[in-house]
Amino acid sequence: MAINILVTEDESIVRKDIEQTLKGLGYHVVSTVDNGEDAIEAASKYRPDVILMDIMLKGDLNGIAAAEEIKRTVDVPILFLTAYADRGT
């Protein structure tokens, strides 16, 4: 049985690349979203086994805030992704 993954990434090219790579490795991508609000909604709807969450997202919620909200309602591991290399991030 494939592991169900939700991908949250605001850069469309990166999001598609992650999705295709995961599918090629045999994972099931239940949904891909580009903002924190949609991530919260998709997490509740699809109940994935794991979420890949970009830290810096467009919109009102960054990935960390979205993850905090998701953890309040859905018990799912969240792996953070970021292209930023600064110590603060």
NUDOMI-48152 format. One record per residue (C-alpha): x, y, z. Coordinates in nm, 2 decimals, padded with zeros to 4 digits. Layout:
<nodes>
(node (X, Y, Z))
...
</nodes>
This chain:
<nodes>
(node (00.00, 00.00, 00.00))
(node (00.14, 00.34, -00.10))
(node (00.21, 00.61, 00.15))
(node (-00.03, 00.91, 00.10))
(node (00.15, 01.25, 00.08))
(node (00.02, 01.60, 00.07))
(node (00.27, 01.85, -00.09))
(node (00.25, 02.22, 00.00))
(node (00.48, 02.43, -00.21))
(node (00.41, 02.78, -00.36))
(node (00.65, 02.75, -00.66))
(node (00.46, 02.56, -00.93))
(node (00.77, 02.42, -01.10))
(node (00.91, 02.29, -00.77))
(node (00.57, 02.15, -00.67))
(node (00.53, 01.96, -00.99))
(node (00.88, 01.83, -00.97))
(node (00.83, 01.70, -00.61))
(node (00.50, 01.54, -00.72))
(node (00.64, 01.36, -01.02))
(node (00.95, 01.25, -00.82))
(node (00.73, 01.11, -00.54))
(node (00.50, 00.93, -00.78))
(node (00.80, 00.78, -00.96))
(node (00.92, 00.64, -00.63))
(node (00.58, 00.48, -00.57))
(node (00.42, 00.72, -00.33))
(node (00.06, 00.84, -00.37))
(node (00.03, 01.22, -00.38))
(node (-00.32, 01.29, -00.25))
(node (-00.30, 01.66, -00.33))
(node (-00.07, 01.95, -00.41))
(node (-00.15, 02.30, -00.28))
(node (00.03, 02.63, -00.29))
(node (-00.07, 02.81, 00.03))
(node (-00.13, 02.75, 00.40))
(node (-00.51, 02.78, 00.40))
(node (-00.54, 02.52, 00.13))
(node (-00.30, 02.29, 00.31))
(node (-00.51, 02.30, 00.62))
(node (-00.82, 02.22, 00.42))
(node (-00.65, 01.94, 00.23))
(node (-00.50, 01.79, 00.54))
(node (-00.85, 01.76, 00.70))
(node (-01.00, 01.63, 00.37))
(node (-00.74, 01.37, 00.27))
(node (-00.59, 01.27, 00.61))
(node (-00.25, 01.20, 00.45))
(node (00.02, 00.98, 00.61))
(node (00.27, 01.27, 00.58))
(node (00.28, 01.63, 00.47))
(node (00.57, 01.80, 00.29))
(node (00.54, 02.17, 00.38))
(node (00.74, 02.46, 00.24))
(node (00.82, 02.71, 00.51))
(node (00.78, 03.02, 00.30))
(node (00.44, 03.03, 00.14))
(node (00.25, 03.30, -00.04))
(node (-00.06, 03.43, 00.14))
(node (-00.14, 03.51, 00.50))
(node (00.00, 03.18, 00.65))
(node (00.35, 03.06, 00.63))
(node (00.42, 02.69, 00.64))
(node (00.50, 02.69, 01.01))
(node (00.17, 02.86, 01.10))
(node (-00.02, 02.62, 00.87))
(node (00.15, 02.32, 01.03))
(node (00.06, 02.44, 01.38))
(node (-00.31, 02.46, 01.28))
(node (-00.30, 02.12, 01.11))
(node (-00.14, 01.97, 01.42))
(node (-00.44, 02.09, 01.62))
(node (-00.68, 01.90, 01.41))
(node (-00.50, 01.62, 01.23))
(node (-00.23, 01.40, 01.38))
(node (00.01, 01.37, 01.09))
(node (00.39, 01.41, 01.06))
(node (00.50, 01.72, 00.88))
(node (00.84, 01.76, 00.71))
(node (00.94, 02.11, 00.64))
(node (01.11, 02.21, 00.31))
(node (01.28, 02.54, 00.23))
(node (01.52, 02.69, -00.02))
(node (01.64, 02.94, 00.24))
(node (01.97, 02.87, 00.40))
(node (01.98, 03.15, 00.66))
(node (02.02, 03.05, 01.03))
(node (01.68, 03.20, 01.14))
(node (01.48, 03.00, 00.89))
</nodes>
